[in-house]
Amino acid sequence: MKLIKRNGSETIFDREKIAVAVKKANVAVEEKYRITDTEVDELALKVEQMCMALDRAASVEEVQDMVEDQLMRLGAFTLAKAYITYRYKRALVRRSNTTDDKILTLIECNNEEVKQENSNKNPTVNSVQRDYMAGEVSKDLTRRFLLPEDIVKAHEEGLIHFHDADYFAQHMHNCDLVNLEDMLQNGTVISGTMIEKPHSFSTACNIATQIIAQVASNQYGGQSISLTHLAPFVDVSRKKIRLAVTKELAQLNITDEAAIDKITEERLHEEIERGVQCIQYQVVTLLTTNGQAPFITVFMYLGEAKNEQEKHDLALIIEQTLVQRYRGVKNEEGVWITPAFPKLIYVLEEDNIHPDSKYYYLTKLAAKCTAKRMVPDYISEKIMLQNKIDKNGNGNCYTCMGCRSFLTPYVDENGKPKYYGRFNQGVVTVNLVDIALSSGGDMKKFYEIFDERMQLCHRALQCRHERLEGTLSDAAPILWQHGALTRIKKGETIDKYLHGGYSTLSLGYAGLWECVYAMNGKKLTEKEGEELGLEIMKLLNTYTNKWKAEENIDYSIYGTPLESTTYKFSKCLQKRFGIIKGVTDKNYITNSYHVHVSEPIDAFEKLKLEAKFQALSPGGAISYVEVPDMQNNLEAVLGVMQFIYDNIMYAELNTKSDYCQVCGYDGEIQIVKDTDGKLVWECPNCKNRDQSKMNVARRTCGYIGTQFWNQGRTEEIKDRVLHL
């Protein structure tokens, strides 16, 4: 059994150390208040058994809490007081410098919690370590100086989660929709160098990748670009190529227009292939300043095209994007594997959803790609136009900014909807499960605590907003001065973009499934559970709508992805309330409004049910269905896609895509328990457990992770049942 030390490193659990610590405390009190050596040994054994029952590595703090509880049970109150006093004094000493030890464990790569915090960061790489080191300093400053004490305490106790505290010291925002159209059409500046409007499609793609890298280094969340913004450059290249072909053939006395058209299109297709390949390979090989590939989403929406020619050219780009993603990228062994990025989103619309639709061939290709590589994900234009109504009464269809974070509808001063060039200010998530358990199942008390937690989240979100106020455009020229978000002058603040709905603040929520079950013993899949779940979602919206009206700042409900936080929240709940069947008996809690991963439910029932909750999560949400290998059953994939189009705004299909570098096995790498109870990944063919010698791709939070996960998220992946 393992133990997580305060610095995050992992060590072997030693029961004898508990006995030694209690015996030292024993000596420090008068003899009449001491317990016997036998009682000490029994106490240490009981704590060990409690740790084993957790079915995960306990932290030093949890073990010490258990010791205190057992001393109290023995009636050794004076001894317990001495033990608590000693802990408090040691905590004061540690608090004087909270970062050194953690940074050292980061450098030596033995900080287990940080190593598995982000499934797309390799903690052994210098650039990642540098980012984590800076993050520890930033978090320390945030805890001690920048945030109110009660918000820090609530974050540490798992009542709320103040996201991305490692970036809070800087004046940085979360995610955004890059205005690639403006930057390509009107030129931009990158690292002080003027970049003019490109004269070919391939050049436009190359510039786009440079923009992506620069944007990723100036904010900490996901970013999205639209292929529609690249489409006009296809015709630029077509005309350029046609002129060259005409000259070449003229030298051979060939003037046949059909021949010129044929050769032109052949060469154009080759350029589109090179351009798309440039985006794919640059994205997966680029390292941003935070040590990972840019968290980039590529949007594919035929309905964005301005005319039929542009739509035709956009279709050519989409087709090549899907073809290349289906192929994958080669790993260091030269084997084709599934890359994590770019994330792809394909819009289902009337032009591509029916077998007789003009672009249905793209939808079939998307289905083939999803079955093998887990992308693209799907947005239903039909449902989104119903859900995203602007103040003019018009529906809108647009991409999310990261894995699921959506902007709310916005109309500019000219009365036109605007999305590209907008951003999210940050996220704070409320732990709904804790509210339920703190209320003891009493609905009146639930609403009282709910209100308290909402006020806490509101103040935390205001801290995020206030941290951005006064930020000068000089802080990130690519964003504020050169078109990625806007084009304001040097020395000008970004304040006007923080109000009026231009940007959003996200109130995240987690564990709706467990929250409802804790309150009435019903699942979201049951009538009473669904009703309470929807009531809670509506209540969340009531608060954000109130704040928005009072402050002219756009607050929005966000279905938090919970990558590593699912484990943190679970551990905090277990510490506060113990193990409660169906609520805290897992080392994870359920993302947002999702049906529990272990709940048997049909794919179509799941999507139909979750669509009701998704509509009440305007700041971001995504639903998924877990499917087996569907490469030989594309008709079933297309059936799910058709259902998505008719029933839910944003959804995805999860499958597996693994490879063992030791034996060449390309089936599903399995999760098994090690002898010490730790969950590990194992090749079922050769029993390889070396994570550095396997490629595992799993969707965990709306995006694909490839660097493995903490024990809570790993357990969640292991518990998933198939829906199809």
N, C-alpha and C positions, 0 to 999 in steps of 0.2 A: 504494500500500500504506500502511496506517495503523499507527501506533504508539501504545500506551497508556502515558501518562506515569505517574509515581508517584502523582500526585494524582487519577488516574482520568480525566483529560481525554484527548482523542484528538488526535493530530497526524500530519502527513505523515511517513512514514519517509524519513530522509535518510542515505544511505550515507556521505556525506562527513563527517558528525559522528563516525562510528565511526573513520574514518581520522584525524581531528584528535585524538581522544581517545588513540588508540594512539601517535601521533607525540609527544604531550605526555609520555606515559609513557616513550617512547623516549629523550627528552632527559634524563629524570630518572635514567637508569642510565648506567654507564660505557659508553664507545663499543664495547668488545669484546662487550657483551651486547645491543647493539641489532640490530634487523632493518632491512632496506633499505626504502626508500620503495615499491619495487615489491611487496615482500612485504606491506607494510601495505595497499596498495591491493587486492591479491589477497585478503588476509584480510577486508577490508571487503566485497568482492564475494561471498565465500563465505558470510559471515554474512547478507548480503541474500538470497542464494539459499535459505539455511536458513529464514529468516523467511517467504519466499514459499511454501515447501513446507508450512508449518504450515496454510495455507489459512484464516488468521484473523489478526487484529491481534496482534502480539507485544507483550509488555510490556518496559519498559526493563530490568527485572531479567533477563528471559530473554535479551535481546540481549547484556547484559554477561556472562552465563554463557557464551554462544556465543563471545564474544571470548576469554575465558579459555581455553576448550577449544581454540580455534585456535592461540593462543600456545603452549599445551602441545604441540600436534601439530608445531609448528615447532621445538620444542626450546628455545624462548626462555623458559626457566624463571625466570631472574632478572627479566626484563621482566614476565612474568606475575605474579611475586611483587609487584613494584612496583605493577602495575595493581590487584591484589587488596587491597594495603595502602591504596591511595588510596580504593577503594570502601568499605573498612571504616571509614576515618576519616570519610568523608562520611555513612555510615550512622549513626555515633555522633552527628554533628551533627543529622541529621534526627530521631533518636530523642528528642532533648531536647524536641521539640514535634511530635507526630505528627498533629495534627488541623487546624491552621490552614489549610494549603494545601487539604486536602480540603473543608473547610467553604466556602472561597471558591469552589471549583469547583462546589459544590452550588448556591450562591446564583446563580452565573452560568449554571447549567444546562449546563455542558460536561463534567460527569463522566459519561463514557459507561457505566461499570460500574454506577454507582448508578442512572442514568437507566433502566436496563433490568433492575434487580434484582427488581422486583415488578411483574408484569403487570397489577395492578389499582391502581397508584399513578401519578398524573400528576406528574412531578418538577418541572413548571413552576409548580405551585400553591403558594402561600405555606405553607399548612398542612402539605403534604407535605415541603417544604423544611425547615420547622421540626422536623418529626419526624426527618428524616434528619440534620439538624445535631445534635440531641440524641442521636441514635443514634451518631454519630461520637464524641462525647464519652464516651458510655457504653462503646463498644467500646474506646476508649483506656484508660479506667479499668479495664475488665475485663482487658485484656492486661497492663497494668503492675502492677496491684495485687490483683485479685480471683481470678485463676486461677493455678495453679502453672505455672511456666515451661515444663515439658515438655508440658503440655496445650496451651498457646498455640502452641508450636513445632509440635506434631502437627497442630493446626488449620491453621496457616499453610502447612504443607507438604502438606496435603490427605490426610493419613493418616486423619484423622477430621474431622468437621465439628461444631463446637459451635454449635448453632442459636441464632438470636435473641440474639446477644451484645450487640446494640444495646439490649436491654431488661434485660440481666442485672444491671446496677447497681441497678435497683429490685427490690423484693420482689414480683415479678409471676410468675404462672404462665402456662401455655400456653393450652389450650383447655378447654371445658366444656360440659356439658349443663345448660341453664338450667331450674330448677324453676319453670316458668311457672305450673303448676297451683297451687302454694303461694302465689305472689305475687298471682295473680288472685283466688283463693278467700279468702285471709286478709289481703289488702291488703299494701302495701309502702310504702317511703319513697324518693322520688327527689329528690335535691338538697335534702334537709331538708323536703320537703313530703309530708305523708301522702296516700297514694293508696288509697282504699277499694275494696272489691269493686265491680266495674262492674255497672251495671243494664241493660246491653244488649250485644249482640254487637259493634256498631260501636265502642262505648267500650272494650270489651275489646281489640279490635284496635289501637286508638290507644294504649292503655297498653302493649300488647306491644311496639310500635315504640319507645316511650320506654325501656322496659327493655332492649331490644336495643342501643340507642345507648349507654346507661349501662354495660352489661356490656362492650361492645366497647372502651370507653375505660379499662377497668380491668384488662384482660388483653391479651395480644398474639396470641392464636391465633383459631381458629374457635369458633363457638358454635352450638348447635342448640336449636331449640324444636320442640314437637310441636303439630300442629293439633288433636290430641285435647284438649289443655288449653283450647282455645277453644270446643270443641263444646258444653259445657253452657250457654254463653251464647246459643246459638241458641234454645234453648227458653225462656230468660229473655225474649228479644226476642219470641218467638212469643206468649207469654202477654201480654206488654205490648201488642203490636200488636193481638191479638185483643180485648183489653179496649177499646181505642180504637175498633176497627172496630164492635164491638157497640154502643157508645154512639152512634156516627155513624149506623148503620143504624136504631137505635131511634128516632132523631129523624125518620126517614122511614117509621116504622112497619113496618120490615122486620126480621123475626126468623128468617128462613130460615137454618138452621145451615150448609147447604151453601154458601150465598152468603157467609156470614161466614168459613167455612173457606177458600174460594177467594181472597177478597180478602186475608185474613191471610197466606196462603202467598205471594201475589204480592208483597206488601209486604216479607215476610220475605226473599224472594229478592233484592229490591232492596237490603235492608240488608246481606245477606251479600256482595253484589257490592261495595258501598261499603266494607265492612270489609276485604275481601281487597285491594281496590284501595289502601286506606290502607297496608297492609303492604307491597305491592309498590312503590308510589311513594315511600313514606317511606324504605324500605331503600335504594333506588337513588339517592335525593337527599340522604340524611344524610351528613355528614362527621364521623367520629369524631376524637378527639384525635390519631390517627396519620395523618390526612389521607386516609382512604379510606372507602368505604362499608363498613358492618359486614360482616365475613365470616360470614354467617349461613346456616345450613342449616335448611330447613323439612321436617319429617318427616310423612309421610302413611301412617298405619298403622291400618286399620280394626279390627284385632285388639286395639288398645289401649282401644277403647270399653268402658265399664262395663255397658252394656245396649243393647238393640236400638234404642231411641229415640235414644240418643247416637250409635250407629253410623250411623243414618239421617241425623242432623244433620251428623255428621262427613263423610259422603259428599257432602252439599251443599257444604261448605266445600272439600273436595278438588276437586270438579267445577269450582267457580268459580276456584280457584287455577290449575288446568290451562288453563281457558279463557283467563284473562287472560295467563298466561305464553305461551301459543300466539300470542296477539296481539302480545306484545312491548311495548316502550316506544318512544316517539318520540325521535329524536335532534334535534339543534338545527335540522336542516333539515325536521323534521316527518315524517320517514320512520320506519316501524316497524322496529326493529332488536332484536337479541338482547341482553338485559342479562346482566351477569355474576352478579348476585345478586338475590334469594336463590337459593341452590342448593336444588334440590328432590330429595327421596328418596321413592320410592314403593315400598311393600312389596307384593310378589307373594305372595298367600295363596289358600287354597281358596275364599274368598268372591269372588275377582275374577279368577282365572287361567284358568278354563275358559269356553268360549262359553256354557255354561248356568249359570254362576255368577251370583248376584244382582247383583253389582257389576261385571260384565265390561265394562259400558259405560264405566266409569272407566278400565279398562285400555286400551281402544281409544282413549280420549281421550288417555291418557298416551303411547301409541305415536305418535299424531298430533303431539303436542307435542314429543316427542323427535326426530322426523324433521325438524322445522323449527327447534327452539330448543336442541337437545342436552340438555335436561333433560325429565323427571326421570331420575335414576339409579335403579337397581333393587336392592333387597335381597330375597333369597329367604327367606321365613319358614321354609320347609321345611328348607333347608340350614343356616340360622342356628341353628335349634333343635337341630340335630345338633352344630354347632361350639361353641356357647356354653353349656356345661353348668356350673351353679353347684354349690356344695358339697352342696346337697340332692339333687343328681342330676337337676335339672330344666333343660330347655333354655330359653333366653331369646332374645327378638327385640327389638332396640332400635336406635336410630340411632347413627351415628358423631358425633364432636364437631366435626369440620371436614370436610376433603375425604375423609379415610380413617381418621382416628385413633379407634380403638375402645377403650373401657374394657373391662376384663376382668370377668367375672361377679362380683357381690358380693351377699352376703346380709346384711341389717342385724341388729340385736340381737333383732328380733322374728321372725327367720326368713324375712323377705320380701325378694325381689330389689329392689335399688335402683340406679337409674341417674341420674335427674334430681337435680341438686345435686352431682354429682361432677365431677372435673376431671383434667387431665394436668399434671404438674409441669414437664415439659420434655423435650427430645430431644437426643441425641447420636448421630451417624451414623458408622458405620465404612465405610471405602472398601475393599470386598472385593477390588477389582481390584488395589490396591496390595499386599495380602497375597500374592496369587497371583504377581505379578511379582517381588516381593521374595524369594519362595521359589525362583524359578528353575524351577518345575515339580516340585520335590521335595516329595512329600506329607508326609514327616516334618518337613521344615523349615516347610512350610505350617502345620502344626498348632502348631509352636513359636511362629511369628510370630503366628498367630491368637490364641493364648493371651495373648501380650504385648499385642496390640491390645485384647483383651477387658478386660484389667486396666486399661488406659489409659481405655477407655470407661467402665468401672465407676467409676473415680475421678472422671471428668468428670461423670458422672450424680450422684455423691454431692455434688459441688460445687453442682449445681442444687438438690438436696434441702436441703442445709445452708443455702443462700441463702434458702430459704423458711422454714426453722425460726425460730421466734421472731417471725414476722410477726404484727402485731396486726390484729385485725378492723377497726380504724379506718383501715387503709390503703385499704380498698375497701368502704365500708359497704354498697353495693348488693349485693355478693357475699356478705359474711360476716355482716352484721347484719340484712339486710332480705329474705332469702329466695331470691336467685338461686342460691346454693349452700347456704347454711344460715342459721341465726338464732342467732348467739352474741352475747354481751354486748360492750359497748365495753370496750376494754382487754384482752380475752381473746385469746390466741394461737390460731392455726389449726393448731397442731402435731398434735393428735389426728387431723386429717383427712389428714395426710401419711403415716400408717402404717396397717397392717392391711388394705391393699387398697382403701381408700376412694378413693384417687387413684393414678395410675400414673406411672412414669418410663419413657420410651420409648427403647429401644436400636434406633436406625435402622440400615438396611443399604442399600447401593447397589451396583449393577453385578454382580449375580449372573451374568448372561449372560456378560459379559466375563471374570469370575473363572474360571468353569468352562472357558471356551474356552482361557484362558491355561494352565490346569493340564493338560488332556488333549486339547485340540484338537477337542473335541466341543461341539455346541450343546445347549442345554436341550431342543430338540426331538428329539434323538437319545437312544437308550436310556442310553448311558454318561454322557452329559451330564446327563440328567434324574436319574439315580441320584446323581451327585456333588452336583448342586444340592440335592436333597432331604436329602442327608447334611449339607451345610453348614447348611441351615435348621434341622435337628434339633439340630445342635451349638450354634447361636445360642440356641436355647431351653434347652439344658442349662445354659448360663451364667446366663441370667435366672432360671431356676427355682432355681438354687443360691443366687444373691444374695437372692432373695425369701425363701427358707427361713431364711437366716442372719440377715436384718435385719428381717423383718416389714414390708418395703416392697415394693410391687408393681412389679416390673420386667417389661416386656413388649416383644416383638419388633414392630417397626414398619417397614412398607415405605415408606421415605422418599420423598416426592414429588419432591425435587430440582428446584426451579424454576431458580434461578440457579446452584446448587451443582453441577449436572451439568457446566457449563462450567468451573468452578473445578477440580473433580476431574480433568477431562480435561486441562487445562493442566498441572496438577501431575504427572500421570502421564507426559505427553509430555516434560516437563522431566527427570524422573528416569530414564525408560526409553527415550525416543525414540519413534519411530513404529513400532508393531507391528501388522501386518495383522490385522484382526478383533478387536483389543483396544484400541489407542490411536490408530487411524487416523481417528477421528471427533473432533469438538470437543465431544462429549458422551459420557456413559456411560449405560447403561440404568437406568431407574428400578427399584428393588426387584428383584422376581423376574421381571419382564416378559420376554416374548419380544421380541427386538430389533425395532425399528420397521420395519426394512427387510426382515425375514424373510418370505418368502411363506408364508402359512399360512391355512387356512380358519378362519372365525370360530368355528365349533363346536369344531374341534380346539384352537384357542387357549384358549378358555374352559375346556374340559375339562382340558387340561394345567395351566393356571395355577390351577385350583381346588385341585390338590394342594398347591401352594406357598402359596396364600392361607390354607389351613387351618392352616399352620405360622407364620402371621404374626398372632397374636392381638391385638397392639396396634394393628393397622390395616393395611389393604391394599385395593386396588381393582383390578379388571381391566377392560379395555375392548376393543372391536372398532372398527376404523376402517371407516366405511361411506360410500358415495356419497350423493347426494341420494335419499332414500327416501320423499319426500312422496307419490309416486304408487305406492308399493309397501308399504303399511302391513301387508299380510299377512306380508311378510318380516320386518318389525320385530317383529310379534307372535310370529313363529316364534322369533326370537332371545330374546325375553322369556320364552317358554315354556321354552326351553333353559336360560336363567339360573335359572329357578325350580327346575328338576330337577337342576342340576349345580353351581352356584357361588353363594356367599353374597352377593357384592356386585360389581356390574358396571355398565357404562355403554356407550352407543353414541356414537362421535365422528363428527360430520359437520362441514360448514362453514356459516357464516352471516355473509356479508360485504356491504358496501355502499360504493360509491365516491361521495363527495359531489360530485365534479367532473362526472361524466357520468351518474350514476344507475345504473350497472351494479350488479346485485345477485347476481352469480355469485361464484365463488371468486377472491379476490384472491391473486395468485401471488407466490412468492418467487423472485427472480432475483439473479444476481451483478452487482454494479456493476463499473465499469472497474477499480477498485482491489481487487477480489476480495471486497468486503464484501457480505453478503447483505442485500437490501432488498426491501420489499413493493411490488408494482407492479400496477396495474389492467390487465388484459389488453386492455381495450377502449380506454382513452384514454391509457395509459402513465403515469398519475398515480403519483408516488412520494412525495407529501407525506402522511406518516402522520397529520397533523392534519386531513386532508381525506378520510379513509376510516375506516370502521368495520369492524374485523376482530375476530371472536370465535373463539378456538380453545381447546379443552380441553388443558391442559398438564400438570397435576398432580392431576387429579381434580376440579378446578374450572375454570371458564371464565375466561380472561384476555382483557382488551380494551385493554391499554396497550402491547402489543408486548413483545418478549423480547430477551435478549442473543443474541450470535451462535451460541453453542453450542446453546441451546434452539431458535433459529430453524432451524438446520441439522437438528435432530432432527425438527421439524415438516415440513420439506421432504422428509425421507427416508421419511416414513411411506407404507406401502403399504396398499391396501384389503384387508379381510378378507372382504368379502361382495360 
